[in-house]
Amino acid sequence: MQDDFSILLCALCIVVIPAQSMITVMSKPVWGAWALVLCLSLPVRAQPVPDTPIVLGDGRVTLGGDVTWSIGPQDHGFFNYTDYEHSALRMLRLAVMASVKAGDHVALLAEVRSENGARPEAYGLYLRIRPWSERAFDIQIGRVPPTFGAFPRRAYAADNPLIGYPLAYQYLTSIRPDAVPISTAELATMRGEGWLSKFSVGNLAPDRGVPLANALRWDTGIQVHASNDVIDVTGALTEGTLSNPQPRDDTGGRQLAARVTLRPLPGLIVGGSGARGAFVSQMAVRAALGENEAANFTQTAWGADVEYSRDYYLLRFETVVSNWTLPLLSAPSRQLPLQAIGTSAEGRYKLRPGLYVAARLDHLGFSEITTGLTSQSWDAPVTRATLGGGYSIQRNLILKGEFQLNARDGGFVHHEKFAAAQLLFWF
């Protein structure tokens, strides 16, 4: 029991370091690296740092955690930002995961995160019910894992071969659920400005736009999952939408999402996803169309993905097609249809045990709108090329690096390149 307590104490010291102190350390990379290595190397009562989840109470409680420290230059074009303040290339993230079993059929799962010294928040919190122990079938209720797409299932740093994220799951478009443009001309003025978008109808305060599908926040609702050796099926009814997951609904509607995954051959995974839900808040709808309007303006999305692995290499391809309908006072039909298509291809090759190289190519394109006598895409198309790799210092301590090129047809910064590094520890 004393040994278990020592291991738990060491793990919590690593994961629950005062975040503000670590932010100060981040401003001095050399001292920060030494501090983290020293923390990882110090034994507690002669016990090693844990490299597997901590199991307590005869298996009823399982604790895990990770520390992710990403260092990169300022992103003046906001290509990698996940909101107005946080860039995926300049991030200190602390996470603690817990599972508490109440018998063979019920478990409570939670994940708490803190990013760049912010107040810890519940990233996931749900009850998992397994009616039959011998079948791969479960029901999850609460703030549940994503249903749509392949990348959200590997958004954790340990599963992502690179530091940045695919554009479809991270890049901020200009549209918002709580504010809408008064005309297509106003929408066009926000091309490439999704990190701080502003419109004349609804919430007038500048705020971030939304990605095609948000891989960094989980939605609230109920999810059903079943699988066997060949097929995996997931369906969910949630409060928010892919772009805007919500702990509490403000749109007057719900989202239905589903995903099917097939494993027809060893090493081959083929997946398809779909989702449809109310996207625009009722406050914004009434501001655009009048106090008596209560229509649902939706987001509908489709996704397809393929993964193939063999020997030392892994290949992945994914595309996401998202369609939004916004209320627009100046349009004859009072509806503004918008589409965005995100495509990502990536590969990883293991040079030797513990060392790999990886690359990803991304593109994000947008449908056209008419503004006066001209037509143009409603947001600025973006292309990103990333080359990087990783080295395992030990099994659960990985050092990553990447070089990234970004190009955008709009915004006040059209081109930007970055070199970034990341240190990841997990247990």
VOBABA-858417 format. One line per 2 residues: their letters; for each residue x, y, z of C-alpha. Coordinates in Angstrom, 1 decimal, decimal comma, padded with zeros to 4 digits, always signed. Example, Ala and Ser with C-alpha at 12.3 -4.5 7.8 and 13.67 -1.06 7.14 Angstrom:
// residues 2
AS	+012,3:-004,5:+007,8 | +013,7:-001,1:+007,1;
This chain:
// residues 427
MQ	+000,0:+000,0:+000,0 | +002,9:+002,3:+000,8;
DD	+004,4:+001,6:-002,6 | +001,1:+002,4:-004,4;
FS	+000,9:+005,7:-002,5 | +004,5:+006,6:-003,5;
IL	+003,8:+006,0:-007,1 | +000,5:+007,9:-007,0;
LC	+002,2:+010,9:-005,2 | +004,9:+011,0:-007,9;
AL	+002,4:+010,9:-010,7 | +000,3:+013,6:-009,2;
CI	+003,4:+015,8:-008,7 | +004,1:+015,6:-012,4;
VV	+000,6:+016,1:-013,7 | -000,7:+018,6:-011,2;
IP	+002,2:+021,0:-011,2 | +001,0:+024,6:-010,5;
AQ	+000,2:+025,7:-014,0 | +001,2:+029,3:-013,5;
SM	+004,7:+028,3:-012,4 | +005,1:+026,2:-015,5;
IT	+004,0:+029,1:-017,7 | +006,8:+031,1:-016,2;
VM	+009,2:+028,2:-016,9 | +008,0:+028,2:-020,5;
SK	+009,5:+031,6:-021,0 | +013,0:+030,1:-020,3;
PV	+013,1:+027,0:-022,5 | +016,6:+025,7:-021,3;
WG	+015,7:+025,9:-017,6 | +012,3:+024,5:-018,4;
AW	+013,7:+021,5:-020,1 | +016,1:+020,8:-017,3;
AL	+013,2:+021,2:-014,7 | +011,0:+018,7:-016,5;
VL	+013,8:+016,1:-017,0 | +014,7:+016,4:-013,4;
CL	+011,1:+016,0:-012,3 | +010,8:+012,9:-014,4;
SL	+014,0:+011,4:-013,2 | +013,6:+011,9:-009,4;
PV	+012,4:+008,7:-007,7 | +009,9:+008,8:-004,8;
RA	+010,8:+006,3:-002,1 | +012,9:+004,5:-004,6;
QP	+009,9:+003,9:-006,9 | +010,2:+004,7:-010,7;
VP	+007,9:+007,2:-012,4 | +004,8:+005,3:-013,5;
DT	+004,6:+004,4:-017,1 | +001,2:+002,7:-017,0;
PI	-002,2:+003,8:-015,5 | -002,4:+003,6:-011,7;
VL	-004,9:+001,0:-010,5 | -006,3:+001,2:-007,0;
GD	-009,1:-000,4:-005,0 | -008,7:-003,9:-006,4;
GR	-009,2:-002,5:-010,0 | -012,2:-000,3:-009,2;
VT	-010,3:+002,9:-009,7 | -007,9:+003,7:-012,6;
LG	-006,0:+006,9:-012,9 | -004,0:+008,2:-015,9;
GD	-002,5:+011,5:-017,0 | -000,3:+013,3:-019,4;
VT	+001,7:+016,5:-019,7 | +002,2:+018,0:-023,1;
WS	+004,6:+020,9:-023,6 | +004,7:+022,4:-027,1;
IG	+007,1:+025,3:-028,0 | +006,9:+027,3:-031,2;
PQ	+007,1:+030,8:-032,5 | +004,3:+033,4:-032,5;
DH	+001,6:+032,6:-035,1 | +000,9:+036,0:-036,4;
GF	-001,6:+034,6:-039,0 | -003,5:+032,5:-036,4;
FN	-003,1:+029,4:-038,6 | -002,8:+027,1:-035,6;
YT	-005,0:+028,8:-033,1 | -007,8:+026,8:-031,4;
DY	-009,3:+030,1:-030,0 | -008,3:+033,7:-029,7;
EH	-005,6:+033,0:-027,1 | -004,3:+029,4:-027,6;
SA	-002,1:+028,1:-030,4 | -001,6:+024,3:-030,8;
LR	+002,1:+025,0:-031,3 | +002,5:+027,0:-028,0;
ML	+000,7:+024,9:-025,4 | +001,2:+023,5:-022,0;
RL	-001,5:+021,0:-021,3 | -002,1:+019,1:-018,1;
AV	-004,6:+016,3:-018,1 | -005,8:+013,8:-015,5;
MA	-008,1:+010,8:-016,5 | -010,1:+008,7:-014,1;
SV	-012,3:+005,6:-014,3 | -014,4:+004,4:-011,4;
KA	-016,2:+001,1:-011,8 | -019,4:+000,3:-009,9;
GD	-019,5:-003,4:-010,7 | -019,2:-005,2:-014,1;
HV	-021,8:-003,1:-015,9 | -021,4:+000,6:-014,9;
AL	-018,4:+002,9:-014,8 | -018,0:+006,7:-014,4;
LA	-015,2:+008,2:-016,6 | -013,8:+011,7:-016,4;
EV	-011,0:+013,8:-017,9 | -010,0:+017,1:-016,5;
RS	-007,6:+019,5:-018,4 | -005,8:+022,7:-017,9;
EN	-004,3:+024,6:-020,9 | -001,6:+027,3:-020,4;
GA	-002,4:+027,9:-016,8 | -006,2:+028,2:-017,2;
RP	-008,6:+026,9:-014,6 | -009,0:+023,1:-015,0;
EA	-012,2:+022,1:-016,8 | -014,0:+018,8:-017,3;
YG	-013,2:+017,8:-020,9 | -015,1:+014,6:-020,6;
LY	-017,5:+013,3:-017,9 | -019,9:+010,5:-018,7;
LR	-021,5:+007,3:-017,4 | -020,8:+004,1:-019,3;
IR	-023,3:+001,3:-019,1 | -022,5:-002,2:-020,5;
PW	-025,7:-004,3:-020,3 | -023,9:-007,5:-021,3;
SE	-020,4:-008,4:-020,1 | -019,8:-010,8:-023,0;
RA	-020,8:-008,3:-025,8 | -019,1:-005,2:-027,1;
FD	-022,1:-003,0:-026,6 | -022,2:+000,1:-024,4;
IQ	-024,3:+003,2:-023,7 | -022,6:+006,5:-022,7;
IG	-024,4:+009,4:-021,1 | -022,9:+012,8:-020,3;
RV	-020,1:+014,7:-022,0 | -019,3:+011,9:-024,3;
PP	-016,4:+011,2:-026,8 | -016,7:+012,4:-030,4;
TF	-018,8:+010,2:-032,7 | -017,9:+011,9:-036,0;
GA	-014,6:+011,3:-037,9 | -011,3:+009,5:-037,5;
FP	-009,0:+012,1:-036,2 | -010,9:+013,0:-032,9;
RR	-010,1:+009,4:-031,8 | -006,4:+010,1:-032,0;
AY	-006,3:+013,7:-031,1 | -004,3:+012,9:-028,0;
AA	-000,6:+013,8:-028,4 | +000,4:+010,2:-027,9;
DN	-001,7:+009,1:-031,0 | -000,8:+012,1:-033,2;
PL	+002,5:+011,6:-035,0 | +002,9:+015,4:-035,4;
IG	+002,3:+018,4:-033,2 | -000,3:+020,4:-035,1;
YP	-003,8:+019,2:-036,1 | -005,5:+018,7:-039,4;
LA	-007,1:+021,9:-040,7 | -010,7:+020,5:-040,7;
YQ	-010,5:+019,8:-037,0 | -008,7:+022,9:-035,8;
YL	-008,6:+025,9:-038,2 | -011,1:+028,6:-037,3;
TS	-013,4:+029,7:-040,1 | -015,1:+033,1:-039,9;
IR	-018,7:+031,9:-039,1 | -020,1:+031,8:-035,6;
PD	-023,2:+030,3:-034,0 | -024,1:+033,4:-032,0;
AV	-023,6:+036,1:-034,7 | -024,5:+036,2:-038,4;
PI	-023,6:+038,7:-041,2 | -026,2:+041,1:-042,5;
ST	-025,1:+040,4:-046,1 | -022,7:+038,3:-048,2;
AE	-020,6:+041,4:-048,5 | -020,1:+041,6:-044,7;
LA	-019,3:+037,9:-044,6 | -016,6:+038,4:-047,3;
TM	-014,9:+041,1:-045,1 | -014,1:+038,4:-042,6;
RG	-012,2:+036,1:-045,0 | -009,2:+034,7:-043,2;
EG	-010,2:+036,4:-039,9 | -011,8:+033,5:-038,1;
WL	-009,6:+033,9:-035,0 | -011,5:+037,1:-034,2;
SK	-014,7:+037,4:-036,2 | -017,3:+040,1:-035,9;
FS	-020,8:+040,5:-037,5 | -023,6:+043,0:-037,3;
VG	-026,4:+040,7:-036,2 | -026,6:+038,8:-032,9;
NL	-023,7:+039,0:-030,5 | -021,8:+042,0:-031,5;
AP	-018,6:+041,3:-029,5 | -015,7:+040,0:-031,5;
DR	-015,0:+036,3:-030,9 | -013,5:+033,2:-032,5;
GV	-015,2:+031,4:-035,4 | -015,6:+027,6:-035,6;
PL	-013,8:+024,8:-037,3 | -015,6:+022,3:-039,6;
AN	-015,5:+019,8:-036,7 | -014,1:+020,5:-033,3;
AL	-011,8:+017,8:-032,1 | -010,7:+019,6:-029,0;
RW	-014,1:+019,8:-027,1 | -016,6:+017,0:-026,4;
DT	-020,4:+017,3:-026,8 | -023,1:+016,5:-024,2;
GI	-025,7:+013,8:-024,8 | -026,2:+010,1:-025,1;
QV	-024,1:+007,8:-027,3 | -024,5:+004,1:-028,2;
HA	-021,7:+001,9:-029,5 | -021,5:-001,7:-030,7;
SN	-018,7:-003,6:-032,4 | -017,3:-007,0:-033,5;
DV	-014,1:-008,1:-035,3 | -015,2:-006,5:-038,6;
ID	-017,6:-003,6:-038,0 | -017,9:-000,8:-035,5;
VT	-021,0:+001,3:-035,2 | -021,6:+004,5:-033,1;
GA	-024,6:+006,8:-032,9 | -025,2:+009,8:-030,7;
LT	-027,8:+012,4:-029,9 | -026,2:+015,6:-028,5;
EG	-026,8:+019,2:-027,5 | -024,4:+021,0:-029,9;
TL	-023,0:+020,4:-033,4 | -019,7:+019,3:-034,8;
SN	-018,4:+022,9:-035,0 | -019,8:+024,0:-031,7;
PQ	-020,1:+021,3:-029,0 | -022,3:+022,5:-026,1;
PR	-022,8:+021,5:-022,5 | -026,3:+023,1:-022,8;
DD	-028,4:+023,7:-025,9 | -029,1:+027,3:-027,1;
TG	-030,3:+026,5:-030,6 | -033,7:+024,9:-030,0;
GR	-032,6:+021,6:-031,6 | -030,4:+018,6:-031,2;
QL	-027,7:+016,9:-033,3 | -027,8:+013,3:-034,6;
AA	-024,4:+011,8:-035,5 | -023,3:+008,4:-036,6;
RV	-020,1:+006,6:-037,6 | -019,5:+003,2:-039,2;
TL	-016,0:+001,6:-039,3 | -015,1:-001,5:-041,3;
RP	-012,0:-003,7:-041,0 | -012,1:-005,9:-044,2;
LP	-008,4:-006,8:-044,2 | -005,6:-006,9:-041,6;
GL	-004,2:-003,3:-041,4 | -007,0:-001,7:-043,3;
IV	-009,7:+000,5:-041,7 | -012,4:+002,2:-043,7;
GG	-014,8:+004,7:-042,0 | -017,8:+006,9:-042,8;
SG	-019,5:+009,5:-040,7 | -022,5:+011,8:-040,8;
AR	-024,1:+014,4:-038,6 | -026,9:+017,0:-038,7;
GA	-028,0:+019,4:-036,0 | -029,2:+023,0:-035,3;
FV	-026,2:+025,3:-035,4 | -027,4:+029,0:-035,1;
SQ	-028,5:+030,1:-031,6 | -032,1:+031,2:-031,3;
MA	-030,9:+034,6:-030,2 | -029,1:+035,2:-033,5;
VR	-032,0:+033,8:-035,5 | -034,5:+036,3:-033,9;
AA	-032,0:+039,1:-034,3 | -031,7:+038,4:-038,0;
LG	-035,3:+037,5:-038,9 | -037,5:+039,0:-036,2;
EN	-038,7:+038,1:-032,7 | -041,4:+035,7:-033,9;
EA	-038,9:+033,5:-035,8 | -037,9:+030,2:-034,3;
AN	-036,5:+028,2:-037,2 | -033,5:+025,9:-036,9;
FT	-030,6:+026,7:-039,1 | -028,4:+023,6:-039,4;
QT	-025,0:+022,2:-039,9 | -024,9:+019,0:-042,0;
AW	-021,6:+017,1:-042,3 | -020,2:+014,0:-044,0;
GA	-016,9:+012,4:-043,6 | -014,9:+009,5:-045,1;
DV	-011,5:+008,1:-044,0 | -009,1:+005,3:-044,8;
EY	-006,1:+004,0:-042,8 | -003,6:+001,3:-043,9;
SR	-000,7:+000,1:-041,9 | +001,9:-002,6:-042,7;
DY	+005,4:-003,3:-041,4 | +007,1:+000,1:-040,7;
YL	+004,6:+002,5:-042,3 | +001,2:+003,9:-041,7;
LR	-001,0:+005,9:-044,2 | -004,1:+007,9:-043,5;
FE	-006,5:+009,9:-045,6 | -009,6:+011,8:-044,4;
TV	-012,1:+014,3:-045,9 | -014,8:+016,3:-044,2;
VS	-017,6:+018,1:-046,0 | -019,6:+020,6:-043,9;
NW	-022,7:+022,5:-044,9 | -024,1:+025,3:-042,8;
TL	-027,3:+027,3:-043,4 | -027,3:+030,8:-041,8;
PL	-030,2:+033,3:-041,5 | -029,7:+036,3:-043,8;
LS	-032,1:+039,2:-043,8 | -030,9:+040,5:-047,3;
AP	-031,3:+037,1:-049,1 | -034,6:+036,5:-050,9;
SR	-035,0:+033,1:-049,3 | -033,7:+034,4:-046,0;
QL	-031,2:+031,5:-046,0 | -027,5:+031,6:-046,8;
PL	-026,0:+028,1:-047,7 | -022,3:+027,7:-047,1;
QA	-020,0:+024,8:-047,7 | -016,4:+023,9:-046,7;
IG	-014,3:+020,8:-047,6 | -011,3:+019,8:-045,6;
TS	-008,9:+017,1:-046,9 | -006,0:+015,6:-045,1;
AE	-003,4:+012,9:-046,0 | -000,6:+011,8:-043,6;
GR	+002,0:+009,1:-043,3 | +004,4:+007,8:-040,7;
YK	+007,5:+005,6:-041,2 | +009,5:+004,0:-038,4;
LR	+013,2:+004,2:-039,1 | +014,0:+002,1:-036,1;
PG	+012,5:+001,3:-032,7 | +011,6:+004,6:-031,0;
LY	+012,4:+006,8:-034,0 | +010,0:+007,8:-036,8;
VA	+009,4:+010,4:-039,4 | +005,9:+011,7:-040,4;
AR	+004,3:+014,1:-042,9 | +000,9:+015,6:-043,4;
LD	-000,7:+017,6:-046,3 | -003,9:+019,6:-045,6;
HL	-006,3:+021,7:-047,7 | -009,4:+023,6:-046,7;
GF	-011,7:+025,0:-049,5 | -014,9:+027,0:-049,4;
SE	-017,9:+027,5:-051,7 | -018,5:+030,7:-053,5;
IT	-020,8:+033,6:-052,7 | -021,9:+036,6:-054,7;
TG	-021,0:+040,0:-053,4 | -022,2:+042,7:-055,7;
LT	-021,0:+042,0:-059,2 | -018,3:+039,5:-058,2;
SQ	-018,1:+036,0:-056,8 | -015,5:+034,7:-054,3;
SW	-015,1:+032,0:-051,7 | -016,9:+032,9:-048,4;
DA	-013,6:+032,2:-046,5 | -010,0:+032,2:-047,6;
PV	-008,8:+028,7:-048,8 | -005,9:+027,3:-046,7;
TR	-003,1:+024,8:-047,5 | -000,7:+023,4:-045,0;
AT	+002,3:+021,1:-045,4 | +004,0:+019,5:-042,4;
LG	+007,1:+017,4:-042,0 | +008,3:+016,1:-038,7;
GG	+009,1:+013,1:-036,5 | +009,5:+011,8:-033,0;
YS	+011,9:+010,0:-030,7 | +011,0:+007,9:-027,6;
IQ	+013,4:+008,9:-024,8 | +011,6:+006,1:-022,9;
RN	+008,3:+004,3:-023,6 | +006,1:+007,1:-022,2;
LI	+008,3:+010,1:-022,8 | +008,5:+011,3:-026,5;
LK	+010,2:+014,3:-028,1 | +008,6:+015,5:-031,3;
GE	+009,6:+018,1:-033,8 | +008,0:+019,5:-037,0;
FQ	+008,4:+022,1:-039,7 | +005,2:+023,6:-041,1;
LN	+004,3:+025,7:-044,2 | +001,0:+027,6:-044,3;
AR	-000,5:+029,4:-047,3 | -003,9:+031,3:-047,3;
DG	-005,7:+033,2:-050,1 | -006,8:+036,0:-047,8;
GF	-006,4:+037,6:-044,4 | -003,7:+040,0:-043,4;
VH	-001,0:+037,2:-043,3 | -001,0:+035,0:-046,5;
HE	+002,1:+032,8:-045,8 | +003,8:+031,7:-042,6;
KF	+006,2:+028,9:-041,7 | +007,0:+027,5:-038,3;
AA	+009,4:+025,1:-036,5 | +008,1:+023,6:-033,3;
AQ	+009,0:+021,1:-030,7 | +007,0:+019,1:-028,2;
LL	+007,8:+017,0:-025,1 | +005,1:+014,5:-024,1;
FW	+004,9:+012,4:-020,9 | +002,0:+010,1:-020,1;
F	+001,0:+007,3:-017,8;
